[in-house]
Amino acid sequence: MSATQPGRLMSGEMAEQPAVLRRLLTEGAPRIRAVAARIAARGPRFVLLTGRGSSDHAALYAKYLIEILLGKPCGLTSMSTTTAYGATPDLTDCLVIAVSQSGGSPDLVASTTAARAAGAITLAVTNSADSALARSAEHHIDVLAGPERALPATKTYTAELLALYLLVEGLRGGDGVPAAAALPARAEAVLARQAEIRRLSARYRFAERMVLTSRGYGYPTAKEAALKLMETSYIPALAYSGADLLHGPLAMVDNVSPVIAIVAAGRGGEALRPVLDRLRDRGADLVVIGPRAEVAAASAGFALPTAGVPEEVQPILEIMPLQLLAYEVTLARGQDPDAPRALAKVTETR
């Protein structure tokens, strides 16, 4: 691919994902276990997560992990309560995890600094060990994704997911490496099927809106995929939990509505099946990302190689065909996914 080819940066960084995952499983995992052990020794009672954009979706994924695997209450913070309103909550015995690719957004740094002053155990998860966010937290995890130059986050997002999974496994005294060991090879298999995604992208070249839905661990994937489509192709993309979709938004779905469902092989997928039935009843143009049997029952889709992969790490594979889809749809619409209008690599919110 030439240096001036549209999408060159995004394409290259998507292709790096198997290597990044391997690096985390070998070099990163021991460091993450050590951080997790230090935090677990402090016995946090509950957890708060902070992030923006793609990192907020990674934080949402961690929320599912923490509530399901650790059994601890967990929430996503509203940073403006600290940065705009000056609230001073008592965060004694609370673990506050700030997730950010760059670690450079002022509100993340300010809220983490305030949380530490309020008695929280603070952890920064970043792709920049020398960032202001990493310095502001008591503990730090480097996701080891290497420099990311494309504006749409791809390799840093999947690296955040894996790092957070390894962290949660470490907090409960386990080793997440065996359950995640197949991910690099499976990621290579997914990315090698780009031609399938290119064919699938043709149905969205002229789309005016899209709906994405999932349940459980797959819900953050739906939100991240919607963001990728909006920031690269400018298609308004709405992401809903399958349960929330039935509570009103289903009314906007008709026989010309493109819907992408992320169906996990596991309990999340089982919980989504009634939603898929309702979508079929409404004649939606339904595409499924998930197990082969679910794909066969839809209008079209992409079968994920998730056999033997635990449901809690499947989101690392689920997002990859959707990253490719955003890339291919953007090229088909004559735009450059490396240069979304009005965006900067580091977004400085306050």
SULURBEL-V743450 format. One record per residue. N is the residue number from 1. RES is the residue in one small letter. SS is DSSP state (alpha for helix, beta for strand, coil for the rest). PHI is phi as a letter, one per 30 degrees, with the letter a starting at -180 (NA if undefined). OMEGA is omega in radians with two decimals (none if undefined). Layout:
N/RES/SS/PHI/OMEGA ; N/RES/SS/PHI/OMEGA
This chain:
1/m/coil/NA/-3.06 ; 2/s/coil/d/-3.10 ; 3/a/coil/d/-3.13 ; 4/t/coil/c/-3.12 ; 5/q/coil/d/3.08 ; 6/p/coil/e/3.11 ; 7/g/coil/i/-3.09 ; 8/r/alpha/e/-3.09 ; 9/l/alpha/d/-3.13 ; 10/m/alpha/d/3.14 ; 11/s/alpha/d/-3.13 ; 12/g/alpha/d/-3.10 ; 13/e/alpha/d/3.00 ; 14/m/alpha/d/-3.11 ; 15/a/alpha/d/-3.14 ; 16/e/coil/d/-2.96 ; 17/q/alpha/e/3.10 ; 18/p/alpha/e/3.13 ; 19/a/alpha/d/3.11 ; 20/v/alpha/d/3.13 ; 21/l/alpha/d/3.10 ; 22/r/alpha/d/-3.13 ; 23/r/alpha/d/3.13 ; 24/l/alpha/d/-3.11 ; 25/l/alpha/d/-3.13 ; 26/t/alpha/c/-3.10 ; 27/e/alpha/d/-3.02 ; 28/g/alpha/d/-3.01 ; 29/a/alpha/e/3.14 ; 30/p/alpha/d/3.13 ; 31/r/alpha/d/3.14 ; 32/i/alpha/d/3.10 ; 33/r/alpha/d/-3.14 ; 34/a/alpha/d/3.09 ; 35/v/alpha/d/-3.13 ; 36/a/alpha/d/-3.14 ; 37/a/alpha/d/3.13 ; 38/r/alpha/d/3.14 ; 39/i/alpha/d/-3.12 ; 40/a/alpha/d/3.14 ; 41/a/coil/d/3.12 ; 42/r/coil/d/3.08 ; 43/g/coil/i/3.11 ; 44/p/coil/d/-3.11 ; 45/r/coil/d/-3.14 ; 46/f/beta/a/-3.00 ; 47/v/beta/b/2.99 ; 48/l/beta/b/-3.11 ; 49/l/beta/b/-3.09 ; 50/t/beta/b/3.08 ; 51/g/beta/a/3.06 ; 52/r/coil/b/3.03 ; 53/g/alpha/h/-3.14 ; 54/s/alpha/e/-3.14 ; 55/s/alpha/d/3.05 ; 56/d/alpha/d/3.10 ; 57/h/alpha/d/3.04 ; 58/a/alpha/d/3.10 ; 59/a/alpha/d/3.10 ; 60/l/alpha/d/3.05 ; 61/y/alpha/e/3.12 ; 62/a/alpha/d/3.10 ; 63/k/alpha/d/3.08 ; 64/y/alpha/d/3.13 ; 65/l/alpha/e/-3.05 ; 66/i/alpha/d/-3.13 ; 67/e/alpha/d/-3.07 ; 68/i/alpha/d/-3.04 ; 69/l/alpha/d/-3.13 ; 70/l/alpha/c/-3.10 ; 71/g/coil/i/3.14 ; 72/k/coil/c/3.02 ; 73/p/coil/d/-3.02 ; 74/c/beta/b/3.13 ; 75/g/beta/b/3.03 ; 76/l/beta/c/-3.04 ; 77/t/coil/d/2.95 ; 78/s/coil/c/-3.02 ; 79/m/coil/d/-3.10 ; 80/s/alpha/d/3.09 ; 81/t/alpha/d/3.10 ; 82/t/alpha/c/-2.98 ; 83/t/alpha/d/-3.12 ; 84/a/coil/c/-3.04 ; 85/y/coil/c/3.08 ; 86/g/coil/i/3.12 ; 87/a/coil/d/-3.13 ; 88/t/coil/b/-3.14 ; 89/p/coil/d/3.04 ; 90/d/coil/d/-3.08 ; 91/l/coil/c/3.08 ; 92/t/coil/e/3.13 ; 93/d/coil/i/3.08 ; 94/c/beta/c/3.00 ; 95/l/beta/c/3.11 ; 96/v/beta/c/-3.12 ; 97/i/beta/c/3.09 ; 98/a/beta/c/-3.07 ; 99/v/beta/c/-3.10 ; 100/s/beta/a/3.08 ; 101/q/coil/d/-3.04 ; 102/s/coil/d/-3.04 ; 103/g/coil/i/-3.03 ; 104/g/coil/c/-3.08 ; 105/s/coil/d/-3.06 ; 106/p/alpha/e/-3.10 ; 107/d/alpha/d/3.07 ; 108/l/alpha/d/3.12 ; 109/v/alpha/d/-3.10 ; 110/a/alpha/d/-3.11 ; 111/s/alpha/d/3.09 ; 112/t/alpha/d/3.08 ; 113/t/alpha/d/3.13 ; 114/a/alpha/d/3.13 ; 115/a/alpha/d/3.13 ; 116/r/alpha/d/3.11 ; 117/a/alpha/d/-3.12 ; 118/a/coil/d/3.04 ; 119/g/coil/j/-3.10 ; 120/a/coil/d/2.86 ; 121/i/beta/d/-3.03 ; 122/t/beta/c/3.14 ; 123/l/beta/b/3.03 ; 124/a/beta/c/3.06 ; 125/v/beta/c/-3.02 ; 126/t/beta/b/3.00 ; 127/n/coil/c/-3.09 ; 128/s/coil/b/-3.06 ; 129/a/coil/d/-3.13 ; 130/d/coil/c/-3.11 ; 131/s/coil/d/3.11 ; 132/a/alpha/d/3.14 ; 133/l/alpha/d/3.12 ; 134/a/alpha/d/-3.13 ; 135/r/alpha/d/-3.06 ; 136/s/alpha/d/-3.08 ; 137/a/coil/c/3.10 ; 138/e/coil/d/-3.12 ; 139/h/beta/b/-3.12 ; 140/h/beta/b/2.99 ; 141/i/beta/b/3.08 ; 142/d/beta/c/-3.10 ; 143/v/coil/d/2.93 ; 144/l/coil/h/-3.12 ; 145/a/coil/d/-3.08 ; 146/g/coil/i/-3.09 ; 147/p/coil/e/3.09 ; 148/e/coil/c/-3.06 ; 149/r/coil/c/3.11 ; 150/a/coil/d/3.12 ; 151/l/coil/d/3.09 ; 152/p/coil/d/3.13 ; 153/a/coil/d/3.09 ; 154/t/coil/b/-3.09 ; 155/k/alpha/d/3.12 ; 156/t/alpha/d/3.13 ; 157/y/alpha/d/-3.13 ; 158/t/alpha/d/3.07 ; 159/a/alpha/d/3.08 ; 160/e/alpha/d/-3.14 ; 161/l/alpha/e/-3.11 ; 162/l/alpha/d/3.12 ; 163/a/alpha/d/3.14 ; 164/l/alpha/d/3.07 ; 165/y/alpha/d/3.13 ; 166/l/alpha/d/3.09 ; 167/l/alpha/d/-3.09 ; 168/v/alpha/d/3.08 ; 169/e/alpha/d/3.10 ; 170/g/alpha/d/3.14 ; 171/l/alpha/d/3.11 ; 172/r/coil/c/3.03 ; 173/g/coil/i/-3.11 ; 174/g/coil/c/3.10 ; 175/d/coil/b/-3.08 ; 176/g/coil/d/-3.05 ; 177/v/alpha/d/-3.12 ; 178/p/alpha/e/-3.12 ; 179/a/alpha/d/-3.09 ; 180/a/alpha/c/-2.99 ; 181/a/coil/d/-3.10 ; 182/a/coil/d/-3.00 ; 183/l/alpha/d/-3.11 ; 184/p/alpha/e/3.14 ; 185/a/alpha/d/3.11 ; 186/r/alpha/d/3.09 ; 187/a/alpha/d/3.08 ; 188/e/alpha/e/-3.13 ; 189/a/alpha/d/3.11 ; 190/v/alpha/d/-3.07 ; 191/l/alpha/d/3.12 ; 192/a/coil/d/-3.10 ; 193/r/coil/c/-3.09 ; 194/q/alpha/d/3.14 ; 195/a/alpha/d/3.08 ; 196/e/alpha/d/-3.14 ; 197/i/alpha/d/3.11 ; 198/r/alpha/d/3.10 ; 199/r/alpha/d/3.13 ; 200/l/alpha/d/-3.07 ; 201/s/alpha/d/-3.11 ; 202/a/alpha/e/-3.10 ; 203/r/alpha/d/-3.10 ; 204/y/alpha/c/-3.07 ; 205/r/coil/e/-3.09 ; 206/f/coil/c/-3.12 ; 207/a/coil/d/3.11 ; 208/e/coil/c/3.05 ; 209/r/beta/a/3.11 ; 210/m/beta/b/3.07 ; 211/v/beta/b/3.07 ; 212/l/beta/b/-3.08 ; 213/t/beta/b/3.07 ; 214/s/beta/a/3.05 ; 215/r/coil/b/3.03 ; 216/g/alpha/i/-3.08 ; 217/y/alpha/e/-3.12 ; 218/g/alpha/d/-3.09 ; 219/y/alpha/d/3.06 ; 220/p/alpha/e/3.10 ; 221/t/alpha/d/3.11 ; 222/a/alpha/d/-3.14 ; 223/k/alpha/d/3.14 ; 224/e/alpha/d/3.11 ; 225/a/alpha/d/3.10 ; 226/a/alpha/d/3.10 ; 227/l/alpha/d/-3.13 ; 228/k/alpha/e/-3.14 ; 229/l/alpha/d/-3.11 ; 230/m/alpha/d/-3.04 ; 231/e/alpha/d/-3.13 ; 232/t/alpha/c/-3.06 ; 233/s/alpha/c/3.13 ; 234/y/coil/i/3.05 ; 235/i/coil/d/3.04 ; 236/p/beta/d/-3.08 ; 237/a/beta/b/-3.08 ; 238/l/beta/c/-3.13 ; 239/a/beta/c/3.14 ; 240/y/beta/b/2.82 ; 241/s/beta/e/3.12 ; 242/g/alpha/e/3.13 ; 243/a/alpha/d/3.13 ; 244/d/alpha/d/3.13 ; 245/l/alpha/e/-3.14 ; 246/l/alpha/d/-3.11 ; 247/h/coil/c/3.04 ; 248/g/coil/k/-3.06 ; 249/p/alpha/d/3.11 ; 250/l/alpha/e/-3.11 ; 251/a/alpha/d/-3.12 ; 252/m/alpha/d/-3.10 ; 253/v/coil/d/3.08 ; 254/d/coil/b/-3.02 ; 255/n/coil/d/3.04 ; 256/v/coil/c/-3.09 ; 257/s/coil/d/3.05 ; 258/p/beta/d/3.13 ; 259/v/beta/b/3.04 ; 260/i/beta/c/3.12 ; 261/a/beta/c/3.06 ; 262/i/beta/c/-3.01 ; 263/v/beta/c/3.13 ; 264/a/coil/d/2.96 ; 265/a/coil/d/-3.06 ; 266/g/coil/l/-3.03 ; 267/r/alpha/d/3.11 ; 268/g/alpha/d/3.10 ; 269/g/alpha/d/3.10 ; 270/e/alpha/d/-3.14 ; 271/a/alpha/d/-3.10 ; 272/l/alpha/d/-3.02 ; 273/r/alpha/e/3.08 ; 274/p/alpha/e/3.11 ; 275/v/alpha/d/3.10 ; 276/l/alpha/d/3.10 ; 277/d/alpha/d/3.13 ; 278/r/alpha/d/3.11 ; 279/l/alpha/d/3.10 ; 280/r/alpha/d/3.12 ; 281/d/alpha/d/3.14 ; 282/r/coil/d/3.10 ; 283/g/coil/i/-3.11 ; 284/a/coil/d/3.01 ; 285/d/beta/d/-2.94 ; 286/l/beta/c/3.03 ; 287/v/beta/c/-3.09 ; 288/v/beta/c/2.94 ; 289/i/beta/c/-3.07 ; 290/g/beta/l/-3.10 ; 291/p/coil/d/-3.06 ; 292/r/alpha/e/-3.11 ; 293/a/alpha/d/3.12 ; 294/e/alpha/d/3.10 ; 295/v/alpha/d/-3.11 ; 296/a/alpha/d/-3.11 ; 297/a/coil/d/-3.10 ; 298/a/coil/c/3.09 ; 299/s/coil/d/-3.13 ; 300/a/beta/a/3.10 ; 301/g/beta/l/-3.10 ; 302/f/beta/b/-3.12 ; 303/a/beta/d/-3.11 ; 304/l/coil/d/3.10 ; 305/p/coil/d/-3.03 ; 306/t/coil/c/3.13 ; 307/a/coil/e/3.14 ; 308/g/coil/i/3.12 ; 309/v/coil/c/-3.14 ; 310/p/coil/e/-3.09 ; 311/e/alpha/e/-3.04 ; 312/e/alpha/d/3.07 ; 313/v/alpha/c/3.11 ; 314/q/alpha/d/3.11 ; 315/p/alpha/e/3.13 ; 316/i/alpha/d/3.05 ; 317/l/alpha/d/-3.05 ; 318/e/alpha/e/-3.04 ; 319/i/alpha/d/-3.01 ; 320/m/alpha/d/3.07 ; 321/p/alpha/d/3.12 ; 322/l/alpha/d/2.96 ; 323/q/alpha/d/3.11 ; 324/l/alpha/d/3.14 ; 325/l/alpha/d/3.11 ; 326/a/alpha/e/3.12 ; 327/y/alpha/d/-3.08 ; 328/e/alpha/d/3.11 ; 329/v/alpha/d/-3.13 ; 330/t/alpha/d/3.09 ; 331/l/alpha/d/-3.13 ; 332/a/alpha/d/3.13 ; 333/r/coil/c/3.05 ; 334/g/coil/i/-3.11 ; 335/q/coil/c/-3.09 ; 336/d/coil/c/-3.13 ; 337/p/coil/d/3.11 ; 338/d/coil/d/-3.01 ; 339/a/coil/b/3.07 ; 340/p/coil/d/-3.09 ; 341/r/coil/d/3.00 ; 342/a/coil/i/-3.11 ; 343/l/coil/c/3.03 ; 344/a/coil/b/-3.08 ; 345/k/coil/d/3.08 ; 346/v/coil/c/3.14 ; 347/t/coil/c/-3.05 ; 348/e/coil/c/3.04 ; 349/t/coil/d/-3.07 ; 350/r/coil/b/none
